[in-house]
Amino acid sequence: MFHQTMVRARFFARVLPVVLLLILAAAIQPPGSLAASPESPDATFPVSVSAGGAWADGEGVSEYTTPSISADGRFVAFLSAATNLGEAGPAGVTEGFVKDLETGAVSLVSRADGPGGEAAGEPGVSNLRLSGDGHFVVFTSAATNLGTALPGGGVGETHVYRRDLETGETTLVDPVGGVESVSISADGRAVAFIAGGVAYVRDLEAGMTTAVSRASGAAGAIADEPAEWISIAPDGRSVAFASRASNLVPGVEEGVWEQVYRRDLETEVTSLVSQNALGEAGDRSSVLPAIAGADGCFITLSSIAFNLLAPSPLEVSGEQVYVADVCASPPSVTLASKNATAPFAPFAYSVAASSEDGSKAIFAAEFAGSPCCHLYLRDLAAGTTSQLDRASGPAGALPDAEVQEFALSANGCRAVFATRATNLDGEGPPQGEEPTEVYVRQLVPCSDLPDAASGEILGKTSADPPRPASQAPIGKLKIQTVAKRKLVLGLSAAGQVTVRVRRLVPSRPREWRLIQTIEGRLDSAGTLTLPLSSLEPGRYRLNVHLHGAAAGTVRWLTVGSSG
């Protein structure tokens, strides 16, 4: 009930590997000590444990902080002041950690510049986010020992930092301080954050910072009310944020209710997300936007509005979770927080995006007979809802404590969540203690799914060696031009590239049919031009993958009747 009260207060204050193998391993190792995590569907296993299987000591992980998971479900980031995870900062200081679910390794990532950079000092770090490709983290901190040049007067201010987990490079992202919310693109290039009530995006390759909580146009008016809770799309092209502003789009009442907006950084258009099919803005507040989909088509949000489903006759009440498809024509809004017995939950909220294709969403809710709040997965295509915070098995034991925060991998294979429950894995944390711990619920085998960024079937990669911090990064790939008959790529080093071109099947709007595969290679850094086959009018998805890289890049192309 604490979190229900906390979330409601926060919200309304704004308004007013198979079973036998696991059994054998459990017989000879303590719970949570497996190096490689199981991939059996419906398995629940702990994340906040050391490589040797020790539960995070002290209070476990930081309460009510959102864990983060890579697009392929392999890496999980969380905050903790534990001293027994293999690496530790100063006693009692909250640090950022990343767990590799394939190797079991746990790394302290909130460090000053350099592979062995000093761990963040007081007051520790917050807002830890992992890039979709698992190569970068961003975090906020007011620590003064992170080894980057702070702007004048910046000491004591909360700043956002990005750390490259391969090279050990830590970079100061913001020039302003006072950062409150942060998000990172799938490739780690773009970081979105809110400072001083204004939402910004920092392009770390171009070295540019742009204010994005503004009306349409390059010089559109800055929002006349603060921006809150920012999320950047995996491709870095768009952001979503909430605000009470009245000057961002026409038809929104002045300073009354928070609305969710999307800013397209390429077209410089700002649009309203929290609206119904009639084009009416939500009649109550909408918050907590989170973007999914390679092109940022799907935005999950929490809302107490009554009218988001109009013209549907269903009259909802209480806080609900919705998934908006902003690329549909016209844009659509779907209610996610419901189950087989309830048209909507008495109370629900979400802090996490839907799956990459928008077909699945996770949310916390209370339903009849189930107190607040537990974690549910809504399959929007199948129309089914299942509870995720439970012990292993389709009907595993229900938790003895509420869920706190959570996230879903972009490919939909794993959900990660934090809870004080003590009955989800074997004997659980030490007897008599109820620290917050992080768990993963396996939905489907991750190795059977396409990589969310490249579209390739990854296969089982448990034999892959861990990536040492000193390892030189693979050359970076940048898409420079996408046209009807050519694709121009920029590579920072020699490399082999594969491009898969898929076309959207109009009669099946979630099916992208492969029509062309292109191979190309550069023997040194430079520009690579690849010819595309003649493309008929339609919508295309290009998966561009640099061989050896953990993830690729996705771009979208619309071909009109005139070419």
N, C-alpha and C positions, 0 to 999 in steps of 0.2 A: 504493500500500500504506500510505502514511502515514495517509490518512484512515481506511482500514479499521482500522488499529491504534489510531488515536485514538478512533474511535467505539466500537470494542470495549472499549477500556480505560475509556472514559467510562461505557459501559453496564454492563460487568461489575463495575466498581468499586462500583456501587450494589447489585449482587447479591452478590457476593463483591466598376400594378403588375402586371406580367406579366414573363415571362422576358426578352423583348426589351428592354423598358424598363430592366430591371436591367442588362443587358449594356451598353446605351448609356450608362447612368449610370456604370457601373464604368469605362468607357473614358475618361471625362473627370473623374472624381473618385476620390480615394483610397478604399480599402475602408472601409465604415462611415460614409461621409459623406452618405448620403441623408438629407434632412430627414424625409420620411415613410417609415415602415418598410413593407416588402413584406407583403402578405397572402396570397401564394401558399402553399398547403399544402406542408409539408415544407421551407420556407425556414428557414435558420438565419442570424441576423445579430447583430452586436455591439450591446450596449447601453451599455457603459462607454466611450463615445466622446463627444467634444464635438459641438456642433451643426455644426461644420465638418469633422468626421470624424477628429479626432486621438484616438488611443488614450490612455486615462488613463495619465499618466506615473508614474514611480516604480514601486511594486509593483502598480499598477493598482487593484483594489478590495481591501478587507480580506479576508484568507484566512479561510475557514470561517465566514463570516457569512452569514446567510440573506437573499437578496434578497426583495423583496416586490412584488406586482403587484396592480393594481386589478381589480375584479370584471369589467370589460369588456375587460381586457387592454391598455388604452391607456397607463397610467403604470406605471413600474418604479422602485422605491426601492432604493438600495444605499449601502454605506459605502465611503469612499475617502479617502486623504490626498493624492490627485492635486491638482496646482496648475494644470492646463491645461484643465479642463472648462468654463471660462467664468467661474467664480467659485471662490474658494479661501479657506480659513481660514488660520490661522497655519501656517507651514511644519512639516510632519511630523505635523500633528494630523488625526486621522480625523474626517471630517464626513459628514453625511447628504446625499445627492443624490437628486433625482427627475428621471427622464427621461420626456419626453412623446414617445411613439413616433409620434405623428401629425405633430408640428411639428419634432421633433428637438431641441427646447430642453432644456437641462439646468439645473436650479435647485439651489442650495445651500439646504437647508431646516433645518439644525440651527443656528438663529439665536435671538438674544434677541428680545424683543417688538418688533413694528413691521415694516413692509414691508422696511426696510433694516437690520434688527437685526444686531448684531454676531455674527459666526460664533462658535460655541462654542470656548472656549480649551482649554488642557490640562486633563485628559487626553483630550479629545475625546469622542466619543459612541459608543454601542453600541445593540444591540437596536432597530434602526430598523424600524418597521412602518407600512404605508400602509393607510388605511381603504379599504373596498371601493369607495366612490364616488370615490376619488381626491382628495378635498378636504382630508384631514388626514393628518398623520404623527404618530406618537409615537416618542420615543427616550429612552434613558437616558444620563445624564451626571453626572459629578462636577464639571464646570466651574462656576466661580463667577461667570461674566460673562453669564449668560443672562437677567438683568434681572427676575427674579421674587423675591418675598420668601421666603427659605428659613426653615423653622421653626427654633426655637432649637436650636443644636447641629448644624444640618443641613449646615454648610459642610464639604466633604470627603466627604460621603456621596453615594452615587449616587441620583439622583432621576429620575423620569419626567416628561417634558414632552410636551404636545400643541401642534402648530403648525397653525393654519388657513392653508392655502396660498392662499386667496383674499384674506383680510383681513390676513395677516401677523401675526396675534395668536399669541403663545406663552404657554402657561398651565402653571403648575406643577400636576401632577396629584396627587402623593402627599404626604401630610403626615408621613411616617415616615422615609423614606430607606432606603438599603440595598436598593434594588430589583434583582432578579435576572432577572425574566422579565416580558414585557409583551405585550399584545394589544389590539386596538381593534375596535369594532363597525363595521359597514359605513357607518353615517352619522356616525361619529366622536363620538357622544354619550357612549358608555360605554367606559371603559378598564379593562382587567383587568391586575393586576400581582401579583407576589409580593415581599414584603418581610419579612425576619425569619422566613422559613419559613411565613408565613401568606398565603393568597391573598385578594385584595381586588378589588372592582369599584367604580370611581368614576363616578357619574353626574354629568357636568359641567354639565348643565342644572339638575338638582335640587340640586346641591351636596352630595351625600351619598356617603359611602364606607362600604361594607359588607364585612365579612369573610365569605368564601364557602367556605373550606375547612373545612366544619363538617358535622356530622350534620344530618339533616332537622329542619326547624322553624326558626322565626325565631331562637330562642335555642339551637339545637343545639350540642352540644359541639364546640369547635375541635379540629381534627385533632391527635392526640397525637404525630404525626411531621410533619416539614416537608412542605409542598406543593412540587411541582417542575413546571416547564413548564406555563404556563397558556395557554388559548386561549378566546376569547369568540366566541359565535355571531354571525353577521352581524346578526341582529335585536337583539342585546344581551340576550336573555332568558335565556340559559344559558351556563355556562362548563364547561370540562373541565380537569382537572388530574391529576397523578400524585402518589401519596404512599404511604408504608409504614404509614400510620396503621391502627390496629386498631379504632378507635371510630367509624367513619363509617357502615358498614352491617354488619349481622350476617353471620357466616360467614366473615370475613376473618381469617386468622391474624395474630397479633400481631407487628408489626415485622419480618417475614421478607422478603416480596416487595413490590415496588411494584405498585400497582394503579392503573387509570385510573378516575376518577369524573366524573360529570356533576352539576352543581348547577343546578336550574331556579330562577331568581331570582324568578319569579312565584308558583309553588306552594311554594317553599322546600323542595323535596324533593331529597335527595342520593341518587344511585343508582350502582351499580357498572356500569361499561361493560365492563371486561375479564373477562367471564364467558361461558360457553358456553350452548348452548340448554338444558342441563339445570339451569342456574342455579348452576353451580359456578364459583367464582372461579378466575382463572388460577393454575396451580400453579408459575409462575415470574414474573419481573418483566415488567411492561408499562409503557412510557414514551412520551414525545413525542406526546401527544394533540393533534389539530388538528381543529377543528369546521368543517363545511361545511353547506350547505343554509340557506335563509332562516330556517328555524325550528330550526336546529341538530340536525337529525336524524342527520347522518352524521359519525362521528368516526373519523379515521384514527389508528392507533397502531402502535408497534413493540413486539414482544413476543418473549421467549424461552420463553414458556409452551408446554407440550406439548399442552394439553387444550382450547384455545379452539374447536376445531372439533368437539368431541364433541357428539353421539354418532357423528360420522363416523369410519370406521375408519382414515383417513389419519393416520399418525404423523409429525408434523413435527418438525424439530430445527433448532437454530440460531435466530438472530434473524430474524423474519419481519414482514411488514407486513400489517395487517388493516384492513378498513373495517367499522365497526359501524353498523348502522341501529337507532338507539335508539327510533325512532318506530314500528317494525314491532311487530306483536303476535303472538307474543312477539318481543323484540329479537333481531336476527340478527347474526352475525359472518361475514364473507367473507374468505378468504385472497386477497390481491392480488399478493403477490410470487411469481409463477410465470409460466412461458411455455409454448409449445407442446410443448417437449421435457422439461420438468421439472415435477413436481407441486408443487415449492417450491424456492426458491433456497437454495443453501448458506448464504448470508448476505445479509440485506437490511435496510435501515432507511429511515425517512421522517421528514422534518421539515415536511411540507406536507400541507394538506388535500386532499380529493378535490374533484371538480367540484361545482357547486351541487346537482345532482340525484343525486349519489352514484354516478354510472355510470362515472366514470373516476377513477383514482388514479395518482399518480406515486411512484416509489420508486427508491432507489439499491440496486444489488445486484451480486453476482458470480454468473455462471452458468458452466457447464462450457465451457471454451475462452475465457472472457472474464474477465480478472482484475478484482479489486475496484478501484474500483466505478464503474459507469456508470448512466446515468439511463434509466428505462423508464416507459412509460405502459401501464397495464393497463385495457383496456376491459372492465368487468365484465359488461356486457350481451352484448357480442359474443364474449367469451372470448378476446380477442387481446392480445398484448403486443408493443410496438414500442420500439426504442431511440431516444432523443431527442437525446442528446449526440453529434451527428455533423454533418458538413457538409451543406449544402443538397442536397435530393433524397431520394427514398425510400430510396436505397442510397448516400447520401453517405458520404464518407470517415469512418472511425471515428477518434475523438480520440486524440491521442498523450499524453494525461494523464487522470487520473481526474476524475470530477465531485466537486464539493465540496458546496454546498448548493443548494436549488432551491425553486420554488413553482409553483403552477398557478392560472391565472385562474379565477374562479368559473364563468364561462360556458364554460370548457374550450377556448377558442380558442388560448391561448398558454401555453407553459411557459417559465420563466426559470431559468437555472442559472449557477453560477460554476464556472470551471475554469481550469487553467493550460495547457490544450491550445493549440497554436499553429497548427493546421491546419484550423480551422473556418470561416474567412472570408478568402478571398484570400491575401495574404501574411501575414496575421495581425499580431500585435504586432511592433515593431521587431526586426530580426534580432539574435540573440544574447541576447534577453531572454525571460523566461518569467514575466511577471507574471500574477496572477489577473485574469481579465476576466469580465464578465457577458454572456451571450448569451440570445437568445430563439429558441425553436423554434416556428414557426407550425404549428398543428395543423389549423385550418380558418379561413376568413376571419372575422375578428371582426365585420365589418359585416353578416354574414349571420345572426348569432345574436341571440336575445332578450337584452336587458340583464338581467343576473342579478338586479337589484333591482326593475326596473319591469316586466319581461316584454315590453317593446316591442322591435321590430326597430329597431335604431339607424340602419342605413344608413351609408354612407361619410361620414365627417365630417372629412376631411382639410382641408376649406376653412374649418372653424371657426376663428375667431381665438383665439390663446392668451389665457388668462385673466390679466390683469395683477394683481399683488398688491394694487393699490389699488382694484380693482373691488368695488363693494358686493355683498355676497352676496344671492342670491335668498332670499325669505322662507322660514323653516323651517316644516315641516309635522310635526304630531304627531297620532297617532291616540289619541283620548281614550277612545272607547267603540266596541266591536264587539259588536253584538247580532244576533239573528236577522233583524230587520226594519229596523235602522237602523245607520248608521255616523256617528260624531261626530268631526270633525277640528278641530284647532286650527291656525290659520295666523298667523304673526308679521307677515305683510304681505299685501296684496292679491294674489290669484292665481287661476288656473284649475286645477282638479283633475280628473283622470280616474281612475276606479276600474274595474278589470276583475275580475269575480268568476268564479273557476273552481272547478269541482267535481271531486274525485277520482273517477275511474272505477273502481269496485270491482274489476272484472275485469281492469283494466290499471293496476296500482298506481303506475306512473310517468307516467300520462296525466292531465293536469288540463284538463278541457273547459270552454271559455269559455261561460258561461250568461248573463252580463249585463255591460253597459258603462254606467257612470253618469258624467255630466258635472256639474260644479258650479263656482261662482265666488263669491268674496268680493271686494268692492270696497275693503275695508280689513281690517286685522288683526281677528281674532275667531274665532268658532266657526261651523263649517259642518256642518249635519246633512243627510245624504243618505239617502234611503229605499232599502232593499234589497228586492228582490222576495221573495215568500214562499219560503223555503228548505226543501227537503225534508231529512229526516235524512241526514247524511253529513258529509264533511270538505271544507272550502272553503278556498281560497287567495284573498286579496284583494291585488291589486297596486295600490297607491295612488301616483299619480305627479303631482307638481307641475310644471306646464308651465314649461319653461326650466331646470329643475334637471337635473343630470347623472344623477341616480339617484332612484329612488323608495323606497317603504317597503312591506314585505310583512307581512301579518298572516294568521293562521290561525284558522279558526272551525270548531268541531265542533257540529253540530246533532243533538240526540238525538231519539228518537221522540216525546218529550213536548214538544219545542220548546225 
